Amino acid sequence: MNSPTIAASLRDITAREIKTGELLRALIVVGPMVAAYFIARETALLNLGLVAVSLLIPALRQHFPPKVVVWHYLAILITFAALFLAAPIKPLFVVLTALAGFLAVAGTRYGEHIRTLGNWVFIPAVYLACEVREGVSASEAMRHAGLIIMSSPVALALVCAIQIYDQRRHGNAATSFGSPAAEWFLPATATAMAVFAAAALVEILNLEQGQWVMWSAASVVVGDLTASTGKLKQRAIGALVGVPLGFLAGLALPQSRVGYAIAVLAATLTLISFSRYIVGFGLRCFFIALAASFAGGAGGIAEERIINVLIGGTFGLIAVALTEIVWLRVVRKVRSSG
């Protein structure tokens, strides 16, 4: 195969796998956070990138106007604040996290596209509520959370600016949330059960990086047991391949604040930039392990990442199976009594 043919093949693969337009827009909203981190040396500014990309994903996918982006932004902040303040009271945190998981799915009774919004309220809120308290004092965690909240209007403004630009150029604004979901209670209940079990395990065992257990528990509840099993397989493969490769790459590189920031940026961009979930998730695991290596703690975090993905996903599968079994029994009883 000659060089032009190889180059053409690489271009085709890149075009299929990478969503170039979404990647560029994500760079516009997340890039300034990384630049601010270099200037201020404040980790909270890197975490703000997750808020920015969480606002951007549903806005781009569903062509939401800025007013919907604003409501989404407020929902993220309120949920994050509630979970962050509840974190010292473990039973309350577990219940509120499960409630957040339930509401993220229950909104589909008013429109199927609300699931995307709900997911991208739950994910950043849970992640940040756990992340800002990890390994720091209560006062430092409060300062960190305050910085995220105070800086967050920048993320909102950047996402709204992109939406305004796109909608003026293409005229594709939409305020519809799609058709109401016929079956919303069962997946919402399964999500709540899975997240409750995951959060309870994290709090009882004081697991580090526990947000990944809760995130994974909610993530695999995507429909029936077959679909959820397929989602867990993709996440397991992504973690089992991406994490060791990231760890090995980190062994060959020195610890570096610049490398850490770039790896965090890359991990954040994988949330939106790839057509296939397994590719995006595998690369996300790779860059998270690499970021941990640059920060000096890759080995432990790499192991935790794999274990937490598998534990959380297993809780999700069990919850889906239980709700399906109970629902089938209820249906049979109703039919027999009728």
Backbone hydrogen bonds in HBPLUS format (Angstrom, degrees):
<---DONOR---> <-ACCEPTOR-->    atom                        ^
c    i                          cat <-CA-CA->   ^        H-A-AA   ^      H-
h    n   atom  resd res      DA  || num        DHA   H-A  angle D-A-AA Bond
n    s   type  num  typ     dist DA aas  dist angle  dist       angle   num
A0006-ILE N   A0002-ASN O   3.01 MM   4  6.33 159.5  2.06 154.4 160.9     1
A0007-ALA N   A0003-SER O   2.89 MM   4  6.08 164.1  1.91 158.0 162.3     2
A0008-ALA N   A0004-PRO O   2.91 MM   4  6.10 154.9  1.97 144.0 150.9     3
A0009-SER N   A0005-THR O   2.92 MM   4  6.15 156.1  1.97 148.2 154.8     4
A0010-LEU N   A0006-ILE O   2.93 MM   4  6.19 158.5  1.98 151.6 157.3     5
A0011-ARG N   A0007-ALA O   2.96 MM   4  6.21 153.4  2.03 145.3 152.6     6
A0012-ASP N   A0008-ALA O   2.96 MM   4  6.24 154.5  2.03 146.8 153.4     7
A0013-ILE N   A0009-SER O   2.94 MM   4  6.21 162.2  1.97 152.1 156.6     8
A0014-THR N   A0010-LEU O   2.89 MM   4  6.03 163.1  1.92 148.6 153.7     9
A0015-ALA N   A0011-ARG O   2.88 MM   4  6.03 157.1  1.93 146.3 152.8    10
A0016-ARG N   A0012-ASP O   2.98 MM   4  6.20 149.2  2.07 144.9 152.9    11
A0017-GLU N   A0013-ILE O   2.91 MM   4  6.06 162.0  1.94 154.3 159.1    12
A0018-ILE N   A0014-THR O   2.88 MM   4  5.59 163.7  1.90 149.1 153.6    13
A0275-SER N   A0017-GLU O   2.77 MM 258  5.13 159.3  1.81 140.2 146.2    14
A0019-LYS N   A0273-SER O   2.73 MM 254  5.06 167.9  1.74 140.0 144.4    15
A0023-LEU N   A0019-LYS O   2.88 MM   4  6.05 155.2  1.94 156.4 164.7    16
A0024-LEU N   A0020-THR O   2.94 MM   4  6.18 162.7  1.97 155.2 158.4    17
A0025-ARG N   A0021-GLY O   3.15 MM   4  6.36 158.9  2.19 144.7 150.4    18
A0026-ALA N   A0022-GLU O   2.87 MM   4  6.02 152.3  1.94 145.2 153.2    19
A0027-LEU N   A0023-LEU O   2.92 MM   4  6.20 151.7  2.00 148.2 155.9    20
A0028-ILE N   A0024-LEU O   3.09 MM   4  6.38 146.0  2.21 141.0 149.8    21
A0029-VAL N   A0025-ARG O   3.21 MM   4  6.56 148.3  2.31 144.8 151.8    22
A0030-VAL N   A0026-ALA O   2.83 MM   4  5.90 153.7  1.90 153.5 161.2    23
A0031-GLY N   A0027-LEU O   2.77 MM   4  5.02 146.8  1.88 127.4 138.1    24
A0033-MET N   A0030-VAL O   2.97 MM   3  5.40 130.3  2.22 110.8 124.1    25
A0034-VAL N   A0030-VAL O   3.30 MM   4  6.74 152.3  2.39 152.2 160.0    26
A0034-VAL N   A0031-GLY O   3.09 MM   3  5.25 118.4  2.48 101.6 116.1    27
A0035-ALA N   A0031-GLY O   2.98 MM   4  6.30 161.1  2.02 156.1 161.9    28
A0036-ALA N   A0032-PRO O   2.90 MM   4  6.04 155.1  1.96 141.7 148.4    29
A0037-TYR N   A0033-MET O   2.95 MM   4  6.19 143.0  2.08 138.7 149.0    30
A0038-PHE N   A0034-VAL O   3.10 MM   4  6.48 152.0  2.18 149.5 155.5    31
A0039-ILE N   A0035-ALA O   3.21 MM   4  6.54 150.0  2.31 143.5 151.4    32
A0040-ALA N   A0036-ALA O   2.80 MM   4  5.92 175.1  1.80 158.9 160.4    33
A0041-ARG N   A0037-TYR O   2.65 MM   4  4.94 140.1  1.80 137.0 145.2    34
A0045-LEU N   A0042-GLU O   3.07 MM   3  5.86 150.6  2.16 120.3 126.8    35
A0046-LEU N   A0043-THR O   2.93 MM   3  5.34 134.7  2.14 109.8 121.9    36
A0047-ASN N   A0043-THR O   3.24 MM   4  6.68 156.6  2.29 151.7 158.2    37
A0048-LEU N   A0044-ALA O   2.99 MM   4  6.26 136.2  2.19 139.5 151.6    38
A0049-GLY N   A0046-LEU O   2.99 MM   3  5.43 146.9  2.11 107.5 116.9    39
A0050-LEU N   A0047-ASN O   3.03 MM   3  5.64 145.2  2.16 113.4 121.3    40
A0051-VAL N   A0048-LEU O   3.05 MM   3  5.18 119.9  2.42  99.1 113.6    41
A0052-ALA N   A0048-LEU O   3.07 MM   4  6.45 159.6  2.12 152.7 158.1    42
A0053-VAL N   A0049-GLY O   3.00 MM   4  6.25 167.3  2.02 152.5 154.4    43
A0054-SER N   A0050-LEU O   2.92 MM   4  5.93 146.4  2.04 140.9 150.6    44
A0055-LEU N   A0051-VAL O   3.04 MM   4  6.28 143.4  2.18 146.3 154.7    45
A0056-LEU N   A0052-ALA O   3.05 MM   4  6.27 149.5  2.14 142.2 151.3    46
A0057-ILE N   A0053-VAL O   3.03 MM   4  6.08 159.8  2.07 150.3 152.3    47
A0060-LEU N   A0056-LEU O   2.90 MM   4  6.02 160.1  1.94 161.5 164.3    48
A0061-ARG N   A0057-ILE O   3.03 MM   4  6.16 169.2  2.04 155.1 158.6    49
A0062-GLN N   A0058-PRO O   2.93 MM   4  5.72 163.2  1.96 145.4 149.5    50
A0063-HIS N   A0059-ALA O   2.94 MM   4  5.29 112.1  2.42 126.2 138.2    51
A0064-PHE N   A0059-ALA O   3.11 MM   5  4.78 135.2  2.32 121.6 132.6    52
A0174-ALA N   A0063-HIS O   2.83 MM 111  5.52 139.1  2.00 160.8 156.7    53
A0068-VAL N   A0065-PRO O   3.07 MM   3  5.68 133.5  2.30 117.7 128.1    54
A0069-VAL N   A0065-PRO O   3.28 MM   4  6.63 156.5  2.34 147.7 154.7    55
A0070-VAL N   A0066-PRO O   2.88 MM   4  6.18 150.4  1.97 152.8 160.3    56
A0071-TRP N   A0067-LYS O   3.23 MM   4  6.52 157.7  2.28 139.5 144.3    57
A0072-HIS N   A0068-VAL O   2.91 MM   4  6.15 157.9  1.96 150.3 157.1    58
A0073-TYR N   A0069-VAL O   2.86 MM   4  6.06 156.8  1.91 147.4 153.8    59
A0074-LEU N   A0070-VAL O   2.97 MM   4  6.29 159.4  2.02 152.2 156.6    60
A0075-ALA N   A0071-TRP O   2.98 MM   4  6.22 153.7  2.05 146.2 153.5    61
A0076-ILE N   A0072-HIS O   3.01 MM   4  6.35 154.3  2.08 151.4 157.9    62
A0077-LEU N   A0073-TYR O   3.08 MM   4  6.40 167.1  2.09 154.8 157.3    63
A0078-ILE N   A0074-LEU O   2.92 MM   4  6.06 166.6  1.94 152.9 156.8    64
A0079-THR N   A0075-ALA O   2.99 MM   4  6.02 165.3  2.01 146.3 150.9    65
A0080-PHE N   A0076-ILE O   2.86 MM   4  5.94 164.4  1.88 152.8 158.0    66
A0081-ALA N   A0077-LEU O   2.85 MM   4  5.96 164.0  1.88 148.6 153.4    67
A0082-ALA N   A0078-ILE O   2.95 MM   4  6.12 161.0  1.98 148.2 153.4    68
A0083-LEU N   A0079-THR O   2.99 MM   4  6.19 167.5  2.01 153.5 156.5    69
A0084-PHE N   A0080-PHE O   2.82 MM   4  5.89 159.9  1.86 152.3 158.9    70
A0085-LEU N   A0081-ALA O   2.96 MM   4  6.03 167.2  1.98 149.9 153.1    71
A0086-ALA N   A0082-ALA O   3.02 MM   4  6.08 142.1  2.16 138.1 148.9    72
A0087-ALA N   A0083-LEU O   2.98 MM   4  5.93 124.9  2.29 140.5 152.4    73
A0087-ALA N   A0084-PHE O   3.33 MM   3  5.28 144.1  2.47  95.7 105.4    74
A0089-ILE N   A0086-ALA O   2.87 MM   3  5.50 146.1  1.99 123.3 133.5    75
A0092-LEU N   A0089-ILE O   3.06 MM   3  5.52 115.7  2.49 112.7 127.6    76
A0093-PHE N   A0089-ILE O   2.96 MM   4  6.17 159.3  2.01 157.0 163.6    77
A0094-VAL N   A0090-LYS O   2.99 MM   4  6.21 161.6  2.02 157.4 161.3    78
A0095-VAL N   A0091-PRO O   3.08 MM   4  6.31 164.0  2.11 149.1 152.9    79
A0096-LEU N   A0092-LEU O   2.91 MM   4  6.07 168.5  1.92 155.9 159.2    80
A0097-THR N   A0093-PHE O   2.92 MM   4  5.98 153.9  1.99 147.5 154.7    81
A0098-ALA N   A0094-VAL O   3.06 MM   4  6.27 158.9  2.11 146.3 151.7    82
A0099-LEU N   A0095-VAL O   2.91 MM   4  6.16 153.5  1.98 146.7 154.8    83
A0100-ALA N   A0096-LEU O   2.88 MM   4  6.10 153.7  1.95 143.9 150.8    84
A0101-GLY N   A0097-THR O   3.01 MM   4  6.32 151.9  2.09 144.4 151.9    85
A0102-PHE N   A0098-ALA O   2.92 MM   4  6.22 152.4  2.00 147.2 154.9    86
A0103-LEU N   A0099-LEU O   2.91 MM   4  6.16 168.6  1.93 157.3 159.1    87
A0104-ALA N   A0100-ALA O   3.00 MM   4  6.10 146.3  2.12 141.7 150.6    88
A0105-VAL N   A0102-PHE O   3.17 MM   3  5.62 140.0  2.34 107.1 116.8    89
A0106-ALA N   A0102-PHE O   2.81 MM   4  5.92 161.1  1.84 154.4 160.8    90
A0107-GLY N   A0103-LEU O   3.32 MM   4  6.07 150.0  2.42 141.1 142.4    91
A0108-THR N   A0105-VAL O   3.05 MM   3  5.91 168.7  2.06 124.9 128.5    92
A0109-ARG N   A0106-ALA O   3.14 MM   3  6.10 173.0  2.14 128.2 129.6    93
A0110-TYR N   A0107-GLY O   3.00 MM   3  5.82 167.1  2.01 123.1 127.3    94
A0111-GLY N   A0108-THR O   3.11 MM   3  4.66 146.3  2.23  90.9 101.1    95
A0181-ALA N   A0108-THR O   2.78 MM  73  5.45 172.8  1.79 149.2 150.1    96
A0114-ILE N   A0111-GLY O   3.05 MM   3  5.67 159.4  2.09 117.5 124.0    97
A0112-GLU N   A0179-SER O   2.88 MM  67  5.80 141.6  2.03 133.6 138.2    98
A0115-ARG N   A0112-GLU O   3.28 MM   3  5.96 163.2  2.31 113.8 118.3    99
A0113-HIS N   A0177-PHE O   2.90 MM  64  4.94 157.3  1.96 145.7 145.3   100
A0116-THR N   A0113-HIS O   3.15 MM   3  5.63 132.9  2.38 107.9 117.3   101
A0118-GLY N   A0114-ILE O   2.72 MM   4  5.94 164.5  1.74 154.4 159.4   102
A0119-ASN N   A0115-ARG O   2.82 MM   4  6.00 161.8  1.86 151.1 155.3   103
A0120-TRP N   A0116-THR O   3.15 MM   4  6.32 157.7  2.20 144.2 149.8   104
A0121-VAL N   A0118-GLY O   3.15 MM   3  5.12 161.6  2.19 103.5 107.0   105
A0122-PHE N   A0118-GLY O   2.96 MM   4  6.18 171.6  1.97 157.3 158.8   106
A0123-ILE N   A0119-ASN O   2.90 MM   4  6.03 175.2  1.90 157.4 158.8   107
A0125-ALA N   A0121-VAL O   3.19 MM   4  6.09 156.5  2.25 147.2 154.3   108
A0126-VAL N   A0122-PHE O   2.96 MM   4  5.96 171.2  1.97 157.1 159.6   109
A0127-TYR N   A0123-ILE O   2.97 MM   4  5.96 166.0  1.99 154.1 158.5   110
A0128-LEU N   A0124-PRO O   2.93 MM   4  5.84 167.7  1.95 144.4 148.5   111
A0129-ALA N   A0125-ALA O   3.00 MM   4  5.97 154.9  2.06 140.4 148.2   112
A0130-CYS N   A0126-VAL O   3.12 MM   4  6.30 151.0  2.21 148.1 154.1   113
A0131-GLU N   A0127-TYR O   2.77 MM   4  5.87 164.9  1.79 153.1 158.5   114
A0132-VAL N   A0128-LEU O   3.02 MM   4  5.81 176.0  2.02 147.9 149.0   115
A0133-ARG N   A0130-CYS O   3.28 MM   3  5.61 144.1  2.41 105.3 115.1   116
A0134-GLU N   A0131-GLU O   3.19 MM   3  5.23 151.2  2.27 102.3 110.9   117
A0141-ALA N   A0137-SER O   2.91 MM   4  6.15 157.8  1.96 151.6 158.3   118
A0142-MET N   A0138-ALA O   2.94 MM   4  6.13 153.0  2.02 143.7 151.0   119
A0143-ARG N   A0139-SER O   3.00 MM   4  6.25 152.9  2.07 142.9 150.2   120
A0144-HIS N   A0140-GLU O   2.88 MM   4  6.09 158.8  1.93 148.3 154.4   121
A0145-ALA N   A0141-ALA O   2.88 MM   4  6.10 164.6  1.90 151.1 154.9   122
A0146-GLY N   A0142-MET O   2.91 MM   4  6.04 158.1  1.96 144.8 151.3   123
A0147-LEU N   A0143-ARG O   2.97 MM   4  6.22 153.1  2.05 147.5 154.0   124
A0148-ILE N   A0144-HIS O   3.10 MM   4  6.44 155.9  2.16 148.8 155.1   125
A0149-ILE N   A0145-ALA O   3.01 MM   4  6.30 167.4  2.03 155.6 158.3   126
A0150-MET N   A0146-GLY O   2.88 MM   4  6.01 166.3  1.90 151.6 156.0   127
A0151-SER N   A0147-LEU O   2.92 MM   4  5.88 149.3  2.01 143.1 150.9   128
A0152-SER N   A0148-ILE O   2.95 MM   4  5.82 126.7  2.24 140.8 153.6   129
A0154-VAL N   A0151-SER O   3.07 MM   3  5.96 155.9  2.13 127.6 133.2   130
A0155-ALA N   A0152-SER O   2.98 MM   3  5.27 118.8  2.37 107.5 121.5   131
A0156-LEU N   A0152-SER O   3.13 MM   4  6.50 161.7  2.17 155.7 160.9   132
A0157-ALA N   A0153-PRO O   2.88 MM   4  6.01 161.3  1.91 146.1 150.8   133
A0158-LEU N   A0154-VAL O   3.03 MM   4  6.27 158.3  2.08 150.2 155.4   134
A0159-VAL N   A0155-ALA O   3.08 MM   4  6.31 165.0  2.10 154.3 157.8   135
A0160-CYS N   A0156-LEU O   2.93 MM   4  6.10 166.7  1.95 155.4 159.6   136
A0161-ALA N   A0157-ALA O   2.92 MM   4  6.02 152.0  2.00 143.1 151.0   137
A0162-ILE N   A0158-LEU O   3.09 MM   4  6.36 154.4  2.15 144.7 150.7   138
A0163-GLN N   A0159-VAL O   3.01 MM   4  6.31 159.7  2.05 151.4 156.9   139
A0164-ILE N   A0160-CYS O   2.87 MM   4  6.08 161.6  1.91 152.6 157.6   140
A0165-TYR N   A0161-ALA O   2.98 MM   4  6.13 162.9  2.01 147.2 152.0   141
A0166-ASP N   A0162-ILE O   2.89 MM   4  6.09 169.2  1.90 153.9 156.8   142
A0167-GLN N   A0163-GLN O   2.88 MM   4  5.95 161.0  1.91 149.8 155.3   143
A0168-ARG N   A0164-ILE O   2.97 MM   4  6.07 150.0  2.06 146.7 154.1   144
A0169-ARG N   A0165-TYR O   3.02 MM   4  6.16 147.2  2.13 143.8 153.3   145
A0170-HIS N   A0166-ASP O   2.75 MM   4  5.84 159.2  1.79 150.6 156.5   146
A0171-GLY N   A0167-GLN O   2.67 MM   4  4.47 133.8  1.88 113.5 126.3   147
A0188-ALA N   A0184-TRP O   3.09 MM   4  6.08 152.6  2.16 145.1 153.6   148
A0189-THR N   A0185-PHE O   2.84 MM   4  5.94 155.0  1.90 147.6 154.2   149
A0190-ALA N   A0186-LEU O   2.90 MM   4  6.15 160.9  1.94 153.5 159.2   150
A0191-THR N   A0187-PRO O   2.91 MM   4  6.03 156.7  1.97 143.5 149.6   151
A0192-ALA N   A0188-ALA O   3.01 MM   4  6.23 160.8  2.04 145.3 150.5   152
A0193-MET N   A0189-THR O   2.90 MM   4  6.14 162.5  1.93 153.2 157.7   153
A0194-ALA N   A0190-ALA O   2.93 MM   4  6.09 165.7  1.95 150.6 154.5   154
A0195-VAL N   A0191-THR O   2.89 MM   4  6.03 167.6  1.91 154.9 158.4   155
A0196-PHE N   A0192-ALA O   2.85 MM   4  5.89 156.1  1.91 145.5 152.9   156
A0197-ALA N   A0193-MET O   3.00 MM   4  6.20 168.6  2.01 151.6 154.1   157
A0198-ALA N   A0194-ALA O   2.95 MM   4  6.13 159.6  1.99 146.4 152.8   158
A0199-ALA N   A0195-VAL O   2.77 MM   4  5.87 169.8  1.78 154.2 157.2   159
A0200-ALA N   A0196-PHE O   2.87 MM   4  5.97 159.0  1.92 149.7 156.0   160
A0201-LEU N   A0197-ALA O   3.01 MM   4  6.17 158.5  2.05 145.2 150.7   161
A0202-VAL N   A0198-ALA O   2.98 MM   4  6.24 160.9  2.02 150.2 155.6   162
A0203-GLU N   A0199-ALA O   2.96 MM   4  6.17 160.6  2.00 150.1 154.8   163
A0204-ILE N   A0200-ALA O   2.86 MM   4  5.98 159.2  1.91 151.5 157.5   164
A0205-LEU N   A0201-LEU O   2.97 MM   4  5.96 168.1  1.99 151.0 154.4   165
A0206-ASN N   A0202-VAL O   2.80 MM   4  5.37 111.9  2.27 130.8 145.9   166
A0207-LEU N   A0202-VAL O   3.06 MM   5  4.94 144.2  2.19 129.8 139.4   167
A0212-TRP N   A0209-GLN O   3.19 MM   3  6.10 158.8  2.24 122.3 126.2   168
A0213-VAL N   A0210-GLY O   3.02 MM   3  5.32 133.4  2.24 104.9 117.1   169
A0214-MET N   A0210-GLY O   3.36 MM   4  6.80 160.0  2.40 154.5 157.8   170
A0215-TRP N   A0211-GLN O   2.85 MM   4  5.95 162.0  1.88 148.2 154.2   171
A0216-SER N   A0212-TRP O   2.97 MM   4  5.84 160.1  2.01 134.9 140.9   172
A0217-ALA N   A0213-VAL O   2.97 MM   4  6.11 151.3  2.06 143.6 151.7   173
A0218-ALA N   A0214-MET O   3.17 MM   4  6.41 160.4  2.21 149.5 152.8   174
A0219-SER N   A0215-TRP O   2.93 MM   4  6.02 150.9  2.02 145.6 154.9   175
A0220-VAL N   A0216-SER O   3.37 MM   4  6.44 152.2  2.45 150.6 151.3   176
A0221-VAL N   A0218-ALA O   3.31 MM   3  5.71 154.3  2.38 109.6 116.8   177
A0222-VAL N   A0220-VAL O   2.95 MM   2  5.61 119.3  2.33 112.0  95.0   178
A0228-SER N   A0224-ASP O   2.99 MM   4  6.21 161.9  2.02 154.7 160.5   179
A0229-THR N   A0225-LEU O   2.87 MM   4  5.96 152.2  1.95 144.0 151.4   180
A0230-GLY N   A0226-THR O   3.03 MM   4  6.30 156.2  2.09 146.3 152.6   181
A0231-LYS N   A0227-ALA O   3.01 MM   4  6.31 150.1  2.10 144.5 152.5   182
A0232-LEU N   A0228-SER O   2.99 MM   4  6.27 157.4  2.05 147.5 153.1   183
A0233-LYS N   A0229-THR O   2.97 MM   4  6.24 154.9  2.04 148.8 155.6   184
A0234-GLN N   A0230-GLY O   3.13 MM   4  6.39 157.6  2.18 146.0 151.1   185
A0235-ARG N   A0231-LYS O   3.03 MM   4  6.33 160.1  2.07 149.5 155.0   186
A0236-ALA N   A0232-LEU O   2.79 MM   4  5.97 158.7  1.83 152.5 158.8   187
A0237-ILE N   A0233-LYS O   2.90 MM   4  6.07 165.9  1.92 152.4 155.9   188
A0238-GLY N   A0234-GLN O   2.92 MM   4  6.05 162.5  1.95 146.3 151.9   189
A0239-ALA N   A0235-ARG O   2.92 MM   4  6.10 157.3  1.98 147.6 153.2   190
A0240-LEU N   A0236-ALA O   2.84 MM   4  5.96 165.5  1.86 152.6 157.2   191
A0241-VAL N   A0237-ILE O   2.95 MM   4  5.99 143.9  2.09 147.6 155.4   192
A0242-GLY N   A0238-GLY O   2.79 MM   4  5.55 153.0  1.87 139.5 148.0   193
A0243-VAL N   A0239-ALA O   3.11 MM   4  5.46 155.4  2.17 129.6 137.2   194
A0245-LEU N   A0241-VAL O   3.37 MM   4  6.43 161.0  2.41 146.5 152.0   195
A0246-GLY N   A0242-GLY O   2.92 MM   4  6.05 155.9  1.98 150.1 157.1   196
A0247-PHE N   A0243-VAL O   2.91 MM   4  6.12 155.2  1.97 153.4 160.7   197
A0248-LEU N   A0244-PRO O   2.83 MM   4  6.08 159.3  1.88 151.8 156.8   198
A0249-ALA N   A0245-LEU O   2.90 MM   4  6.10 159.1  1.95 147.3 153.2   199
A0250-GLY N   A0246-GLY O   2.94 MM   4  6.09 148.3  2.04 139.6 148.6   200
A0251-LEU N   A0247-PHE O   3.03 MM   4  6.36 137.2  2.22 141.6 152.6   201
A0251-LEU N   A0248-LEU O   3.19 MM   3  5.14 126.9  2.49  92.4 105.7   202
A0252-ALA N   A0249-ALA O   3.21 MM   3  5.48 137.2  2.41 100.8 111.7   203
A0253-LEU N   A0250-GLY O   3.15 MM   3  5.16 157.0  2.21 101.8 108.9   204
A0260-TYR N   A0256-SER O   2.95 MM   4  6.06 154.8  2.01 140.0 147.2   205
A0261-ALA N   A0257-ARG O   3.03 MM   4  6.22 164.3  2.06 146.9 150.1   206
A0262-ILE N   A0258-VAL O   3.01 MM   4  6.25 162.3  2.05 153.6 158.5   207
A0263-ALA N   A0259-GLY O   2.90 MM   4  6.04 157.7  1.95 149.5 155.9   208
A0264-VAL N   A0260-TYR O   2.93 MM   4  6.18 157.1  1.98 151.9 158.1   209
A0265-LEU N   A0261-ALA O   2.91 MM   4  6.11 158.3  1.96 146.0 152.4   210
A0266-ALA N   A0262-ILE O   2.86 MM   4  6.09 161.1  1.89 148.4 153.5   211
A0267-ALA N   A0263-ALA O   2.89 MM   4  6.09 158.1  1.94 146.7 152.7   212
A0268-THR N   A0264-VAL O   2.95 MM   4  6.17 155.6  2.01 148.2 154.6   213
A0269-LEU N   A0265-LEU O   2.96 MM   4  6.24 155.3  2.02 150.6 157.6   214
A0270-THR N   A0266-ALA O   3.11 MM   4  6.39 137.0  2.31 144.2 154.7   215
A0271-LEU N   A0268-THR O   3.16 MM   3  5.71 157.5  2.21 111.8 118.5   216
A0272-ILE N   A0269-LEU O   3.14 MM   3  5.82 166.5  2.16 119.3 123.2   217
A0273-SER N   A0269-LEU O   3.16 MM   4  6.03 143.5  2.30 153.2 164.0   218
A0280-GLY N   A0276-ARG O   3.13 MM   4  6.45 170.3  2.14 158.3 160.5   219
A0281-PHE N   A0277-TYR O   2.82 MM   4  5.96 167.4  1.83 162.1 165.7   220
A0282-GLY N   A0278-ILE O   2.97 MM   4  5.89 156.3  2.02 136.3 143.5   221
A0283-LEU N   A0279-VAL O   3.00 MM   4  6.18 163.4  2.03 151.2 155.4   222
A0284-ARG N   A0280-GLY O   2.90 MM   4  6.05 145.6  2.02 139.5 150.0   223
A0285-CYS N   A0281-PHE O   2.94 MM   4  6.22 158.6  1.99 151.0 155.3   224
A0286-PHE N   A0282-GLY O   3.00 MM   4  6.26 152.7  2.08 141.5 149.7   225
A0287-PHE N   A0283-LEU O   2.91 MM   4  6.16 166.2  1.93 154.6 156.0   226
A0288-ILE N   A0284-ARG O   2.94 MM   4  6.09 149.1  2.03 147.0 155.9   227
A0289-ALA N   A0285-CYS O   3.02 MM   4  6.19 163.6  2.05 149.6 153.4   228
A0290-LEU N   A0286-PHE O   2.93 MM   4  6.16 152.3  2.00 145.3 154.2   229
A0291-ALA N   A0287-PHE O   2.79 MM   4  5.90 154.9  1.85 140.4 147.1   230
A0292-ALA N   A0288-ILE O   2.96 MM   4  6.19 156.3  2.01 144.9 151.3   231
A0293-SER N   A0289-ALA O   2.97 MM   4  6.22 145.5  2.10 139.9 149.4   232
A0294-PHE N   A0290-LEU O   2.96 MM   4  6.31 157.5  2.01 151.8 157.0   233
A0295-ALA N   A0291-ALA O   2.99 MM   4  6.26 138.2  2.17 140.8 152.7   234
A0296-GLY N   A0292-ALA O   2.95 MM   4  6.16 110.6  2.44 133.0 150.1   235
A0297-GLY N   A0292-ALA O   2.77 MM   5  5.21 168.8  1.79 151.2 147.6   236
A0296-GLY N   A0293-SER O   2.99 MM   3  4.96 148.8  2.09  99.0 108.9   237
A0301-ILE N   A0297-GLY O   3.47 MM   4  6.51 169.7  2.48 155.8 157.9   238
A0302-ALA N   A0298-ALA O   2.75 MM   4  5.67 156.2  1.81 156.6 163.2   239
A0303-GLU N   A0299-GLY O   3.24 MM   4  6.47 163.0  2.27 148.8 152.0   240
A0304-GLU N   A0300-GLY O   2.99 MM   4  6.22 164.5  2.02 150.3 155.1   241
A0305-ARG N   A0301-ILE O   2.85 MM   4  5.95 156.2  1.90 149.6 155.5   242
A0306-ILE N   A0302-ALA O   3.35 MM   4  6.65 164.7  2.37 149.9 151.3   243
A0307-ILE N   A0303-GLU O   3.06 MM   4  6.26 177.7  2.06 160.0 160.7   244
A0308-ASN N   A0304-GLU O   2.76 MM   4  5.75 165.0  1.78 153.3 158.2   245
A0309-VAL N   A0305-ARG O   3.04 MM   4  6.13 156.9  2.10 146.1 152.1   246
A0310-LEU N   A0306-ILE O   3.12 MM   4  6.36 162.7  2.15 152.0 156.3   247
A0311-ILE N   A0307-ILE O   2.87 MM   4  6.07 164.9  1.89 155.9 160.5   248
A0312-GLY N   A0308-ASN O   2.92 MM   4  5.87 168.0  1.94 147.1 150.8   249
A0313-GLY N   A0309-VAL O   2.98 MM   4  5.96 160.9  2.01 142.2 148.4   250
A0314-THR N   A0310-LEU O   2.96 MM   4  6.05 151.1  2.05 142.0 149.7   251
A0315-PHE N   A0311-ILE O   3.06 MM   4  6.41 157.3  2.11 153.3 158.7   252
A0316-GLY N   A0312-GLY O   3.05 MM   4  6.39 153.7  2.12 147.1 154.6   253
A0317-LEU N   A0313-GLY O   2.96 MM   4  6.30 157.1  2.02 151.0 156.2   254
A0318-ILE N   A0314-THR O   2.96 MM   4  6.18 165.8  1.98 154.8 158.5   255
A0319-ALA N   A0315-PHE O   2.96 MM   4  6.14 159.4  2.00 149.1 154.7   256
A0320-VAL N   A0316-GLY O   3.00 MM   4  6.24 158.5  2.04 149.7 155.4   257
A0321-ALA N   A0317-LEU O   2.91 MM   4  6.13 164.9  1.93 154.0 158.1   258
A0322-LEU N   A0318-ILE O   2.88 MM   4  6.07 164.0  1.91 152.5 156.8   259
A0323-THR N   A0319-ALA O   3.02 MM   4  6.17 167.4  2.03 150.0 153.4   260
A0324-GLU N   A0320-VAL O   3.00 MM   4  6.15 154.8  2.07 147.3 154.6   261
A0325-ILE N   A0321-ALA O   2.97 MM   4  6.18 160.6  2.01 151.3 156.2   262
A0326-VAL N   A0322-LEU O   2.95 MM   4  6.15 170.6  1.96 156.2 158.6   263
A0327-TRP N   A0323-THR O   2.91 MM   4  5.91 160.1  1.95 142.7 149.0   264
A0328-LEU N   A0324-GLU O   2.93 MM   4  6.07 159.8  1.97 148.2 153.4   265
A0329-ARG N   A0325-ILE O   3.09 MM   4  6.34 154.2  2.16 146.2 153.0   266
A0330-VAL N   A0326-VAL O   2.96 MM   4  6.27 156.3  2.02 150.2 157.0   267
A0331-VAL N   A0327-TRP O   2.91 MM   4  6.18 162.5  1.94 153.7 158.1   268
A0332-ARG N   A0328-LEU O   2.97 MM   4  6.16 158.7  2.01 145.7 151.4   269
A0333-LYS N   A0329-ARG O   2.97 MM   4  6.19 157.4  2.02 148.8 154.6   270
A0334-VAL N   A0330-VAL O   2.96 MM   4  6.21 159.1  2.01 151.5 157.1   271
A0335-ARG N   A0331-VAL O   2.94 MM   4  6.17 162.3  1.98 151.0 155.8   272
A0336-SER N   A0332-ARG O   2.87 MM   4  6.03 160.4  1.91 148.8 154.4   273
A0337-SER N   A0333-LYS O   2.90 MM   4  6.00 152.5  1.98 145.2 152.6   274
A0338-GLY N   A0334-VAL O   2.92 MM   4  6.02 135.6  2.12 138.1 150.4   275
